[in-house]
Amino acid sequence: MPGPAIILSHPQLGENIGAAARVMLNFGLSDLRLVNPRVEWPNEKADVMAVGAVDILKNARLYERTEDAIADLGFVVVTTGRDRLMSKRVLTPEEAVAELAVEVREARPCGILFGAERTGVTNEEVILCDAIMTIPTNPKFMSLNLAQSVAVVAYEWWKQTEVKPDFKIPTKFRRTHLANKEDLVGFFEHLEGELDRTEFLFPPEKREGMVQNLRNMWHRAELTYQEVQTLRGIIRALSGTKNRRSPKTKD
């Protein structure tokens, strides 16, 4: 079965990208997406580390922004070991893969986002995602290499979907088709634009935190495409920009 997309945000070393591609192929994953890599691309060092998985590198898609890399995805899990003080579910790799497997089996695009080697993911990237995945490690030494993190998650994917072919979709994970991130971000920006216009997001120094809280709140609602469109229609109606066409008259 196809797997979730692996998204590497601002990776800094070609070796890590190549090693990530190698473990992806080891465990049956093929959709690699790179957000603004900090190395020249294509990259010879990445090819060397990928060994027999060079095709994954050749087929990797490049994006300038994380928003674009996950635009077509519905359910996205972000990996981080730091407490972000956000109201998001925190999952182990086993729990995250169980939910991702549901999305894939129901033909719903999904993905896993990994941050840069030195800085990890940003708060803005965490906000874009539906849940946080944390890999349990020794609390005295928690740092994992980027490729190692991908390996842990990819192995968990293989274990649950290939080693256990009788895997059944847990009832609690069944859901309607979530709106993809492109639709959600469009809704966020539409709403925030109107809130800026009416000076709701005030004072300026508190705007970032207010936007963060709003986006997290809407993410928890797990909106469908139709719900997003309905909410955008409500915003247009309340802002006075709703344009209803008059019925056509016959000659």
C-alpha positions in Angstrom: 0.0 0.0 0.0 1.2 3.6 -0.6 2.4 5.4 2.5 2.3 8.9 3.9 4.5 11.6 2.5 7.7 12.3 4.3 8.3 16.1 4.4 11.7 17.4 5.4 11.6 21.1 6.2 14.8 23.1 5.5 17.2 20.1 5.7 20.8 21.2 6.1 22.9 18.2 5.1 22.8 16.2 1.9 23.9 13.2 3.8 20.8 13.3 6.0 18.5 13.6 3.0 20.2 10.7 1.4 20.0 8.5 4.5 16.3 9.4 5.0 15.6 8.3 1.4 17.4 5.0 2.0 15.4 4.1 5.1 12.2 5.2 3.3 12.8 2.6 0.7 13.8 0.1 3.4 10.4 0.4 4.8 8.1 0.9 1.8 7.8 4.7 1.6 8.5 6.7 -1.5 6.9 10.2 -1.4 9.7 12.5 -0.3 9.1 16.3 -0.2 11.8 18.8 0.6 11.1 22.3 1.8 13.8 24.8 0.8 16.8 22.5 1.4 19.9 24.4 2.6 22.2 22.5 0.3 22.5 22.6 -3.5 20.0 20.3 -5.2 20.5 17.7 -6.7 23.2 16.8 -4.2 26.0 14.4 -4.7 26.4 13.6 -1.0 22.7 12.7 -0.8 23.1 10.3 -3.7 26.0 8.6 -2.1 24.2 8.1 1.2 21.0 6.9 -0.5 22.9 4.0 -2.2 20.1 2.0 -3.9 17.4 4.6 -3.1 18.5 7.3 -5.6 15.2 7.1 -7.4 13.5 8.5 -4.4 15.8 11.5 -4.5 15.3 11.9 -8.2 11.5 11.9 -7.7 11.6 14.2 -4.6 9.5 17.3 -4.9 10.9 20.7 -3.9 8.9 23.5 -2.3 9.6 27.0 -1.1 7.2 26.9 1.8 5.8 24.2 4.1 2.3 25.4 3.3 2.9 24.4 -0.3 4.5 21.0 0.6 1.4 19.9 2.6 -1.3 21.7 0.6 -2.8 18.5 -0.9 -2.7 16.6 2.4 -5.5 16.2 4.9 -4.0 14.7 8.1 -0.4 15.7 8.9 1.6 14.7 11.9 4.6 16.8 13.0 7.6 15.4 14.8 9.1 17.3 17.7 10.5 16.5 21.1 9.9 20.0 22.6 6.8 21.0 24.5 5.1 23.6 22.3 2.5 24.6 24.9 -0.2 24.1 22.3 -3.5 22.3 22.6 -2.7 19.5 20.2 -2.7 15.7 20.6 0.7 14.2 21.3 1.2 10.7 19.9 3.8 8.0 20.0 5.1 6.7 16.6 2.8 3.6 17.1 -0.3 5.8 17.7 0.6 8.2 14.9 1.1 5.4 12.3 -2.2 3.8 13.3 -4.0 7.0 12.4 -1.9 7.5 9.2 -2.7 4.0 8.1 -6.4 4.8 8.4 -6.0 7.8 6.1 -4.0 5.8 3.5 -6.4 2.9 3.5 -9.3 5.3 3.0 -7.4 6.9 0.1 -6.9 10.2 1.9 -3.5 11.9 1.4 -1.5 12.4 4.6 2.1 13.1 5.7 4.7 13.4 8.4 6.7 16.6 8.8 10.3 16.7 10.1 12.2 19.8 11.0 15.7 21.0 10.3 18.6 19.3 12.0 19.6 22.3 14.1 16.4 24.1 14.8 13.6 21.6 14.3 10.2 22.7 13.2 8.9 26.2 13.9 5.8 27.0 15.9 4.1 28.2 12.7 4.7 24.7 11.1 3.4 23.0 14.2 0.2 25.1 14.0 -0.3 23.8 10.4 -0.4 20.2 11.6 -3.1 18.0 13.2 -1.1 16.2 15.9 2.4 16.1 17.4 4.5 12.9 17.3 7.2 12.5 19.9 9.6 9.6 19.8 10.3 8.3 23.4 14.0 8.5 24.1 16.4 8.6 27.0 15.5 11.8 28.9 19.2 12.5 29.5 19.9 12.5 25.8 16.8 13.1 23.7 18.3 14.4 20.5 17.9 12.3 17.4 19.5 12.8 14.0 17.1 13.7 11.2 17.6 10.4 9.3 17.3 8.4 12.5 13.9 10.0 13.3 12.7 9.1 9.8 14.0 5.6 10.3 12.1 5.1 13.5 8.8 6.3 12.0 9.3 4.4 8.7 10.0 1.1 10.6 6.8 1.6 12.6 4.9 2.1 9.4 6.3 -1.1 7.9 5.7 -3.0 11.1 2.0 -2.0 11.3 1.1 -2.2 7.6 3.3 -5.0 6.2 4.3 -7.2 9.1 0.6 -7.2 10.3 -1.4 -7.7 7.1 -4.6 -8.3 9.1 -4.5 -4.7 10.4 -8.0 -3.4 10.8 -9.1 0.3 11.0 -9.9 1.2 14.6 -13.5 2.5 14.8 -12.4 5.5 16.8 -10.2 6.7 13.9 -12.9 6.6 11.2 -13.7 10.1 10.0 -15.0 12.0 7.0 -12.6 13.4 4.4 -10.7 16.3 6.1 -10.2 19.5 4.2 -6.7 19.6 2.8 -4.2 22.1 4.1 -4.5 24.4 1.1 -8.2 24.9 1.9 -7.5 25.3 5.6 -4.8 27.9 5.1 -7.1 29.8 2.7 -9.8 29.9 5.3 -7.3 31.0 8.0 -6.0 33.8 5.9 -9.5 34.9 4.9 -10.7 35.0 8.5 -7.5 36.7 9.8 -7.8 39.3 7.0 -11.2 40.3 8.2 -10.2 40.3 11.8 -7.3 42.6 11.0 -9.7 44.9 9.1 -12.0 45.1 12.1 -9.1 45.5 14.5 -10.0 42.3 16.4 -6.3 41.2 16.4 -5.2 44.0 18.5 -2.8 45.1 19.9 -0.1 44.2 17.3 2.2 42.6 19.9 -0.5 40.0 20.8 -1.5 39.2 17.2 0.8 36.3 16.8 -0.4 34.5 19.9 -4.1 35.2 19.0 -3.6 33.8 15.5 -1.9 30.7 16.9 -4.8 30.1 19.3 -7.4 30.5 16.5 -5.6 28.2 14.1 -5.1 25.5 16.8 -8.8 25.8 17.7 -9.9 25.3 14.1 -7.5 22.4 13.6 -9.1 20.6 16.5 -12.5 20.8 14.8 -11.2 18.5 12.0 -13.1 20.5 9.3 -14.2 18.9 6.1 -14.0 20.7 2.7 -17.7 21.6 2.8 -17.5 23.0 6.3 -14.6 25.2 5.3 -16.6 26.5 2.4 -19.6 27.2 4.6 -17.4 29.1 7.1 -15.9 31.2 4.4 -19.4 32.0 3.1 -20.4 33.1 6.7 -17.3 35.4 6.8 -18.3 36.9 3.5 -21.8 37.4 4.6 -20.8 39.0 7.9 -18.2 41.3 6.2 -20.7 42.5 3.7 -18.9 41.0 0.7 -21.3 38.2 0.0 -22.3 38.5 -3.7 -25.5 36.5 -4.5 -26.4 36.4 -8.1 -29.8 37.5 -9.0 -31.8 34.8 -10.9 -31.7 35.2 -14.6 -34.8 36.5 -16.3 -36.1 35.1 -19.6 -36.7 37.4 -22.5 
